[in-house]
Amino acid sequence: MAVPISKLAGPDNPRPPAHYMSILFEVDRNFGEPGICLDYFASEIHGDCHTHIDALCHVAYEGKLYNGRPVSMVTSKGPQGMDITTYAEGIIGRGVLLDVAQFHEVKWLEPG
């Protein structure tokens, strides 16, 4: 989740995000302490030039979403379920850890 957000247009980033600082420290807004500054980002979330977590309702296969749900549950007003708030309490899943270095009888693997 650490890919920098690219603001340069290119073949893999046809509509880069708009970014500007909407509130700066140097402008006295009488907010008191602590001082704040804010960013404004306008962006399509999907693409190859930044990271994000997909909600379960963002990918369909053969006309079905995850767990056989219909694609019609996602409309222009948003999804009717399986959105990013599904992850609000955390993500738990199965994983497999392979110690490839030990398999090759070395302490670590060199790059490549």
N, C-alpha and C positions, 0 to 999 in steps of 0.2 A: 504494500500500500504506500510505496514511497516514490513512485514515478513522478517527476516534476511535471507540473501543468504546462504544456507547450502553448504559447500564444502566437506561434508562427504558422501561417497557412501552408499546407502542403498536400500531397496526394493522400496521406493517411490522416490529415487533419484539415478537411476542406472548410470547416466553419469553426475557427479557433475561438476560445472564450474571450469575452470582453471583461476587462478587469480595470478597476480604478479604486483609489482610496476615497471612500465617501465621507469620512470624518478624519481630520488630521489633528495631531497634537498642537500644531502651531496656530490653529484657529480657536479662539476662546469661545466656548459654547456654554460657559457657566454650568458645567456638569459637576463641578467640584472635584473631589479626589476619590478614587484614583482617576487619573486622566485616561482616556480611551481613544483609540483610532479604530476604524472599521473598514473592511474591504467590501467591494461589491463585485460579484462574479455573475455573469450570465453565460450559461454554457449548456450544450447538449451533454448529457452525462456519459453517453456511450462513445467509444472510440478507442483508438490505439495510442493516444497521446496523453493519457492520464489514467489514474487508477480509480476504481470504485468497486462497490459490492453490488452485484445484481440481486434483485429480489426474485423470488421464485416465480413471479408472474411475468418475468421479462423474456423467457425463452419458451418457445412452443416446438413440439415435434409432432408431425402428422396431425396438426390441428388441435392438439391438446397441450395444456400446461402441465406442470408437475402434478403427479398423483391423479392424472386423468381429468383434471378440471377443464371446463370449456374456455377457449380463448375469448369468448364473448364477455367474460367477467372483467375484461380490461377495456375501458372506454376512454373517450377523450376527457372525461371527468376524473379519471384515475381508476385504479383497480378496486374490485370489490373484496379483495382478500389476497393473501400471500404477498403483501407489499413488504417494504424494508422494515416496517415496525414488527414484523414477525421475528426479527433478530434482536429485539429490544432487551430481552433477558439473557442473551448470549447464544452462542452456537456450540453445539456438542455433536460430535460425530465420531466415526471410527477412523483410525489411522494405522498405518503400517510404517515402522521405522526400519530401514535397511542399513546395516552397518557395512557399507561397501568397502570401506578402508580395511576393516578387519577381515573381510572375505579375501581381499588381496594381500593380507598379512603385512600391511603397512599402517603407520600411525595416522596418516592423512593422505588425501589424494591431491596431486598437483593439478593446477588449472588445466582444463582441456581433457 
